[in-house]
């Protein structure tokens, strides 16, 4: 077994968690700030979050910018960037899920950026020297964007979906009120649980490096998702269920469980192309890809897959191959129980063009993925074929 990897862990985001915590955000924003509140569609208004944000920021100079779509679109964000520059905005507050928060973080970097904003995507955020402060009010727990330094942006005209990362993108604060998730449609609840599950899995299901703390933290989160996820579908206003799922989503991608261990984001990278091509929900691409990926890569992940089988699914009998296969099967069943597809045939996509997906991956430089950089285009093709 290899030793735990060296790491630096720093997370500056202040979290306000629980009922009626939106009102506390005002103390984090200087009184002379010119604030832009960003949001998506009508859900943030339906659940009362926007009204509570407006009340909390009474007396502030506030501008509103709505319409940030799922998989936030570059052109939409440029409009918001232009408005923010005209209004001389110096503080951003995102109200919504990961897409709204990601888009707002991109705008925070783009507003003071002197070059063409698309360069931020070309260079994965390395050109960012400063960004406006951002606060987040979460209404759809899934991405963990409220407590990390990354953002995922789409530009459909160019058929790309890319991530940027920069330490200046950490939100200054995040408000997590579980009651604001009560009105989520079942589809979005299921998406959030599966998205979080795969975030944890891709930091856990690699190879052992002596990270016992990280493993046990990750396993605890996976158990919570398995236990509480289905309850949220049948009891959407159960506060404890929603609270645990919300906190799990934040902890799943705030850097804690990934510190000092190898990470594998293969399913995410391939999934980006599926979203761009077919408009599939991000979580649906993961629920289809992950079981197939584990099948194709079982031998390379053997040690951790067997550990996962025993510790998460309590599979302890049979040969090693049988135990690994059973763990993959149980994972697929869990995704299905959350209402997500596990095959392309379950999705509303008539024809999946695997050749085109492989070409796009190659064009975007995604030719050696995985924790060992050994997931070749040929292996990606096998994964996609198993998804049919």
Helices and strands as residue ranges (DSSP letters): E 14-17, G 22-28, E 34-39, H 43-46, H 49-56, E 61-65, H 74-86, E 91-97, H 98-111, H 118-122, E 133-140, G 145-147, E 150-155, G 156-158, E 160-165, G 167-169, E 173-176, G 178-181, H 186-204, H 212-234, H 239-252, H 266-278, H 282-296, H 302-311, H 320-337, G 344-346, H 354-363, H 377-386
